[in-house]
């Protein structure tokens, strides 16, 4: 059965990469969460998408140049007043640490996809720090480490040889099965445009025949595309709107 991962939680409806968003996605029935991690100036692993605070908080500045205490001063929810579900309580949401996320999901049997945001900033030692936190607070759950930056994934394999690593791709590659086997990848995390035909464009998607069980696709929110991916039986769909996608998946599964 294709799994449904909440993209930064339930990003389409709640402030992304916050404990609120993660809990809402869990309540909606996700099989997994996709989160992003960076390192602060004082070496703390925080969960936020961008290299800076500017877009998703009411603060400014580079994560790498700020301490955790400084980052704690900003709101991670007040920038989302345009969302229909907005409530003033969102203003109290903070940029969470990886430890806090793991503690939040401890009671739930879900997978966790941690994206290492290392393609723009070289966070020295982030792989070791992340793995140490996961080992201590992960409760033995399946954790998938993904990144656009392949060296970071290979370093993670050195830290823990049996780590589940997945390569994020925006562009297609030739012979994808060879990459999966040679690099011992758990999966390829592919932009949906690599997997699905593009409307009004003569385009043949990357050849993934026999590999769909090793493919997770992002970011998919349209019902027609979701149904196509369910038909292909990809490993997982990563979506901003779990509450929309999960009923489609469950209805299809009930009909099979």
Buried (B, 14 or more C-beta within 10 A) or exposed (E): EBBBBBBBBBBBBBBBBBBBBBBBBBEBBBBBBBBBBBBBBEEBBBBBBBBBBEEBBBBEBBBBEBEBEBBEEBBBBBBBEEBEEBEEEBBEBBBBBBBBBBBBBEEBEBBBBBBBBBBEBEBEEBBBBBBBBBEEBBEEBEBBBBBBBBEBBBBBBEBBEEBBBBBBBEEBEEEBBEBBEEBBBBBBBBBBBBBBEEEEEEEEBBEBEEBBEBBBBBBBBBEEBBBBBBEBEBBBBBBBBBBBBBEBBEEBEEEE
